């Protein structure tokens, strides 16, 4: 039964008979399904992020665009609110990369011809590792304009101008993004070890092997491509880039492995082999992060990503020790104490 039409002093929304009623010029009507009004379905053609002008062209009203199920990440844009929540124990590096990618996807409908994602945003879109930003820093989206077109002017956007002689833009991710080689040479402001780790990520070769995943997957870039980009013209941090490229390797699988290797080499110790499949007479022992085969010394970095494989890692390292290998397990805490870490490696190598 409909409630009586209220006088001018009555509320326009009324809860009665277990349902929510709302009044309009046509009188009272009930929101079916229990109480909370459901937002009108948006056209599927809009996707998860869209420009306000595109929604209006499809007949979406201004009121609907103010709905609580929509976020407003940038002026003139809307993003459908996701029901998912980040994992409680999410790695902070992965969390930062996820946030950068989300910002890029939210801003993408606003890109104009000649604009593309670059710098830290491009690195995140290519899955690259980056240092954690300062607590007081805002993780903005980096957008470059190729050539002499107008630069972006929007809150939350870090704008850049790209030199067509120095930048190659790729679209195979579904968005215009600086190529991996172009992205790396835009990052000369990074700390040295972080710059090497990013180069290791871009140049990783997915070689065959018993313990190697994704065999045959194409490299994102090659050292030769990075070197050619450095030589194409002047860049911010050019001397750092030229030094870092000599430290890049194709067989490093994680930024912590890269940092560990750089720390070892910078201390004057022999450079270890990377991600080597080890065998004995009984068969395959395991794939190890850093190895000195002649001394039978294996170094394994155990980070957050190993939490789900803890049991398998324990057994793998036990097999190595049983086969006569000296195994040094490196945690984040040990990596933060370089003197102790290097001392253990020197002792194991007999130096």
C-alpha positions as CSV (number, residue, x, y, z in Angstrom):
1,X,0.0,0.0,0.0
2,X,1.4,3.4,-1.0
3,X,1.8,6.0,1.7
4,X,-0.3,9.1,1.5
5,X,1.1,12.0,-0.4
6,X,2.9,14.2,2.2
7,X,2.6,17.9,2.7
8,X,5.4,20.3,1.8
9,X,7.1,19.8,5.2
10,X,7.4,16.0,4.8
11,X,10.6,14.3,3.8
12,X,11.0,13.3,0.1
13,X,12.4,9.9,1.1
14,X,10.4,7.6,3.5
15,X,11.0,4.1,5.0
16,X,7.7,2.3,5.4
17,X,6.6,-1.3,5.3
18,X,10.2,-2.5,5.0
19,X,10.8,-0.6,1.8
20,X,12.3,2.7,0.7
21,X,9.8,5.1,-0.9
22,X,10.8,8.3,-2.8
23,X,8.5,11.1,-4.0
24,X,8.7,13.0,-7.3
25,X,6.4,15.1,-9.4
26,X,4.6,11.8,-10.3
27,X,4.0,11.0,-6.6
28,X,5.5,8.2,-4.5
29,X,7.2,5.2,-5.9
30,X,9.0,2.2,-4.2
31,X,12.5,1.1,-4.7
32,X,12.1,-2.7,-5.1
33,X,14.5,-5.2,-3.6
34,X,14.7,-4.0,-0.1
35,X,15.6,-0.5,0.6
36,X,18.8,0.8,-1.0
37,X,18.2,2.2,-4.5
38,X,20.3,0.4,-7.1
39,X,22.2,2.7,-9.5
40,X,21.0,2.6,-13.1
41,X,23.2,0.3,-15.2
42,X,25.8,2.1,-17.3
43,X,26.3,1.2,-20.9
44,X,28.8,-1.6,-21.3
45,X,30.6,0.4,-24.1
46,X,32.0,2.7,-21.5
47,X,34.3,0.2,-19.9
48,X,35.8,0.5,-16.4
49,X,37.1,4.0,-16.9
50,X,35.5,6.6,-19.2
51,X,35.3,10.3,-20.0
52,X,32.2,12.2,-18.9
53,X,31.6,13.5,-22.4
54,X,31.5,9.9,-23.8
55,X,29.0,8.9,-21.1
56,X,26.8,11.9,-21.9
57,X,26.9,11.1,-25.6
58,X,25.4,7.7,-24.7
59,X,22.6,9.4,-22.7
60,X,24.0,9.0,-19.2
61,X,22.6,11.8,-17.0
62,X,24.6,14.2,-14.9
63,X,23.0,12.8,-11.8
64,X,24.0,9.3,-12.7
65,X,27.6,10.4,-13.1
66,X,27.5,11.6,-9.5
67,X,26.6,8.1,-8.3
68,X,28.4,6.7,-5.3
69,X,29.5,3.7,-7.4
70,X,31.7,6.0,-9.5
71,X,35.1,7.4,-8.6
72,X,36.4,10.7,-10.0
73,X,40.1,10.2,-10.3
74,X,40.7,13.2,-12.6
75,X,38.6,16.0,-13.9
76,X,36.2,14.9,-16.6
77,X,36.7,11.2,-15.9
78,X,34.9,8.5,-14.0
79,X,36.0,5.0,-12.9
80,X,33.7,2.3,-11.8
81,X,34.3,1.5,-8.1
82,X,35.8,-1.9,-7.6
83,X,34.5,-4.3,-5.0
84,X,37.9,-5.9,-4.5
85,X,40.3,-4.9,-1.8
86,X,44.1,-5.2,-1.6
87,X,45.5,-8.2,0.1
88,X,46.4,-7.5,3.7
89,X,50.0,-8.8,3.3
90,X,50.6,-7.4,-0.1
91,X,54.2,-6.7,-0.9
92,X,54.7,-2.9,-0.7
93,X,56.6,-2.8,-4.0
94,X,53.7,-4.7,-5.7
95,X,51.2,-2.5,-4.0
96,X,52.9,0.7,-5.3
97,X,53.0,-0.8,-8.8
98,X,49.3,-1.7,-8.7
99,X,48.4,1.8,-7.6
100,X,50.5,3.3,-10.5
101,X,48.7,1.0,-13.0
102,X,45.3,1.9,-11.6
103,X,46.1,5.6,-12.0
104,X,47.1,5.0,-15.6
105,X,44.0,3.0,-16.4
106,X,41.8,5.7,-14.8
107,X,43.5,8.5,-16.8
108,X,43.7,6.7,-20.1
109,X,40.4,7.9,-21.5
110,X,41.7,11.5,-21.3
111,X,44.8,10.9,-23.4
112,X,45.0,12.9,-26.6
113,X,46.8,12.1,-29.9
114,X,50.6,12.5,-29.3
115,X,50.3,11.8,-25.5
116,X,51.6,8.6,-23.9
117,X,52.5,7.2,-20.5
118,X,56.1,7.6,-19.5
119,X,58.7,7.5,-16.7
120,X,57.5,5.7,-13.5
121,X,54.0,5.1,-14.9
122,X,55.4,3.3,-18.0
123,X,57.8,1.3,-15.8
124,X,54.8,0.1,-13.7
125,X,52.8,-0.8,-16.8
126,X,55.7,-2.9,-18.1
127,X,55.8,-4.6,-14.7
128,X,59.1,-3.0,-13.7
129,X,60.4,-2.7,-10.1
130,X,60.7,0.8,-8.6
131,X,61.9,2.1,-5.2
132,X,59.1,2.9,-2.7
133,X,58.2,6.5,-3.0
134,X,58.6,8.7,0.1
135,X,55.7,8.7,2.5
136,X,55.0,12.4,1.7
137,X,55.2,11.9,-2.0
138,X,52.1,11.6,-4.2
139,X,52.1,8.8,-6.7
140,X,50.9,10.7,-9.7
141,X,50.5,9.5,-13.3
142,X,53.3,10.5,-15.7
143,X,52.1,11.7,-19.1
144,X,54.3,12.9,-21.9
145,X,53.5,14.8,-25.0
146,X,55.5,13.8,-28.1
147,X,57.0,16.8,-30.0
148,X,55.7,20.3,-29.6
149,X,52.0,19.6,-28.8
150,X,50.3,21.1,-25.7
151,X,51.4,19.7,-22.4
152,X,48.8,18.1,-20.0
153,X,47.5,20.5,-17.4
154,X,45.6,18.4,-14.8
155,X,45.8,17.9,-11.1
156,X,47.6,14.6,-10.2
157,X,49.5,14.5,-13.5
158,X,53.2,14.8,-13.9
159,X,53.8,16.2,-17.3
160,X,56.8,15.8,-19.6
161,X,57.7,16.6,-23.2
162,X,59.1,13.7,-25.3
163,X,61.7,14.2,-28.0
164,X,60.7,12.1,-31.0
165,X,64.4,11.3,-31.7
166,X,64.7,9.7,-28.2
167,X,61.4,8.0,-27.6
168,X,59.6,5.1,-29.2
169,X,55.9,4.7,-28.2
170,X,54.3,1.2,-28.2
171,X,50.7,0.3,-28.1
172,X,50.8,-3.5,-27.5
173,X,49.6,-3.1,-23.9
174,X,46.4,-1.5,-25.3
175,X,47.7,2.0,-24.3
176,X,50.3,4.3,-25.7
177,X,53.3,3.7,-23.5
178,X,57.0,4.5,-23.9
179,X,58.8,1.4,-24.9
180,X,60.8,-0.4,-22.3
181,X,64.1,0.8,-23.7
182,X,62.8,4.4,-23.8
183,X,61.4,4.1,-20.3
184,X,64.7,2.9,-18.9
185,X,66.6,5.8,-20.4
186,X,64.0,8.2,-18.8
187,X,64.9,7.0,-15.4
188,X,68.4,8.3,-14.9
189,X,67.2,10.0,-11.6
190,X,66.8,6.6,-9.9
191,X,69.4,5.4,-7.3
192,X,72.1,3.3,-9.0
193,X,71.1,-0.2,-7.8
194,X,67.4,0.6,-8.6
195,X,68.4,1.6,-12.2
196,X,70.3,-1.6,-12.6
197,X,67.3,-3.7,-11.3
198,X,64.9,-2.0,-13.7
199,X,67.3,-2.7,-16.6
200,X,67.6,-6.4,-15.4
201,X,63.8,-6.6,-15.5
202,X,63.6,-5.2,-19.0
203,X,66.4,-7.3,-20.4
204,X,65.6,-10.7,-18.7
205,X,66.1,-13.6,-21.1
206,X,63.7,-16.5,-20.5
207,X,66.1,-19.3,-21.2
208,X,65.3,-23.0,-21.2
209,X,66.0,-25.0,-18.0
210,X,64.4,-27.4,-15.6
211,X,63.8,-24.7,-12.9
212,X,63.1,-21.9,-15.3
213,X,59.5,-20.6,-15.9
214,X,58.0,-19.1,-19.1
215,X,60.7,-20.5,-21.3
216,X,60.9,-18.7,-24.7
217,X,59.0,-15.6,-23.5
218,X,60.3,-12.6,-25.5
219,X,62.5,-10.1,-23.7
220,X,61.0,-6.7,-23.2
221,X,64.3,-5.1,-24.3
222,X,67.9,-5.9,-25.0
223,X,71.1,-4.4,-23.6
224,X,71.9,-3.3,-27.2
225,X,68.6,-1.4,-27.4
226,X,69.2,0.3,-24.1
227,X,72.7,1.3,-25.3
228,X,71.3,2.6,-28.6
229,X,68.8,4.8,-26.7
230,X,71.5,6.2,-24.5
231,X,73.5,7.2,-27.6
232,X,70.6,8.8,-29.3
233,X,70.9,12.1,-27.5
234,X,71.4,13.9,-24.2
235,X,69.4,12.7,-21.3
236,X,68.9,13.5,-17.6
237,X,71.3,11.3,-15.7
238,X,73.3,10.3,-18.8
239,X,76.5,9.5,-16.9
240,X,74.5,7.3,-14.4
241,X,72.8,5.5,-17.3
242,X,76.1,4.8,-19.1
243,X,77.6,3.4,-15.9
244,X,74.5,1.3,-15.0
245,X,74.2,-0.4,-18.4
246,X,77.5,-2.1,-17.8
247,X,76.0,-3.8,-14.7
248,X,72.8,-5.1,-16.3
249,X,72.5,-8.9,-16.7
250,X,70.0,-11.0,-18.5
251,X,69.5,-13.7,-15.9
252,X,68.4,-11.8,-12.8
253,X,64.8,-12.6,-11.8
254,X,64.0,-10.0,-9.1
255,X,65.1,-6.5,-7.9
256,X,66.4,-8.0,-4.6
257,X,68.6,-10.4,-6.5
258,X,69.9,-7.5,-8.6
259,X,70.6,-5.5,-5.4
260,X,72.3,-8.4,-3.8
261,X,74.5,-9.0,-6.9
262,X,75.5,-5.4,-7.2
263,X,76.4,-5.2,-3.5
264,X,78.6,-8.3,-3.9
265,X,80.4,-7.0,-7.0
266,X,80.8,-3.4,-5.6
267,X,82.5,-4.9,-2.6
268,X,85.2,-6.4,-4.9
269,X,84.0,-10.0,-4.6
270,X,83.8,-12.3,-7.7
271,X,80.6,-11.9,-9.6
272,X,78.3,-15.0,-9.1
273,X,76.4,-16.8,-11.8
274,X,72.6,-16.1,-11.7
275,X,69.7,-18.6,-11.5
276,X,71.6,-21.7,-12.2
277,X,70.0,-25.2,-12.4
278,X,72.1,-27.5,-10.1
279,X,72.4,-31.3,-10.4
280,X,74.2,-34.1,-8.7
281,X,74.4,-37.8,-9.5
282,X,70.9,-38.4,-8.3
283,X,69.4,-35.7,-10.5
284,X,68.1,-32.1,-10.2
285,X,68.8,-30.3,-7.0
286,X,67.1,-27.0,-7.7
287,X,67.5,-23.6,-9.3
288,X,69.5,-21.1,-7.2
289,X,69.6,-17.3,-7.3
290,X,73.3,-16.7,-7.1
291,X,76.0,-19.4,-7.5
292,X,79.7,-19.9,-7.2
293,X,80.0,-23.4,-8.8
294,X,83.7,-23.9,-8.3
295,X,83.4,-23.3,-4.5
296,X,80.0,-25.0,-4.3
297,X,78.5,-21.9,-2.7
298,X,74.8,-21.0,-3.3
299,X,73.2,-17.7,-2.2
300,X,69.4,-17.6,-2.0
301,X,67.3,-14.5,-1.4
302,X,64.1,-15.3,0.6
303,X,61.6,-12.5,0.3
304,X,57.8,-12.2,0.7
305,X,57.2,-14.0,-2.6
306,X,58.6,-17.1,-1.0
307,X,56.0,-17.2,1.7
308,X,53.7,-19.5,-0.3
309,X,56.5,-21.8,-1.3
310,X,58.2,-22.0,2.1
311,X,58.0,-25.8,2.4
312,X,59.4,-26.4,-1.1
313,X,62.2,-23.9,-0.5
314,X,63.2,-25.7,2.8
315,X,63.4,-29.0,1.0
316,X,65.3,-27.6,-2.0
317,X,68.0,-26.0,0.3
318,X,68.2,-29.1,2.3
319,X,69.0,-31.1,-0.8
320,X,71.7,-28.7,-1.7
321,X,73.3,-28.9,1.7
322,X,73.1,-32.7,1.6
323,X,74.9,-32.7,-1.7
324,X,77.8,-30.7,-0.1
325,X,76.8,-27.1,-1.0
326,X,77.2,-24.2,1.4
327,X,74.0,-22.3,1.3
328,X,73.7,-18.7,2.4
329,X,70.1,-17.6,3.0
330,X,69.5,-13.8,2.6
331,X,66.6,-12.1,4.2
332,X,65.6,-8.4,4.0
333,X,67.1,-8.0,7.4
334,X,70.4,-9.5,6.4
335,X,70.4,-7.4,3.1
336,X,70.1,-4.3,5.3
337,X,73.3,-5.3,7.1
338,X,75.8,-5.4,4.2
339,X,78.9,-5.8,6.5
340,X,77.5,-9.0,8.0
341,X,76.2,-10.3,4.6
342,X,79.6,-9.8,2.9
343,X,81.4,-11.3,5.8
344,X,79.4,-14.5,5.5
345,X,80.0,-14.7,1.7
346,X,83.8,-14.1,2.1
347,X,84.0,-16.9,4.7
348,X,82.1,-19.3,2.5
349,X,84.4,-18.5,-0.5
350,X,87.5,-18.8,1.7
351,X,88.6,-15.2,1.0
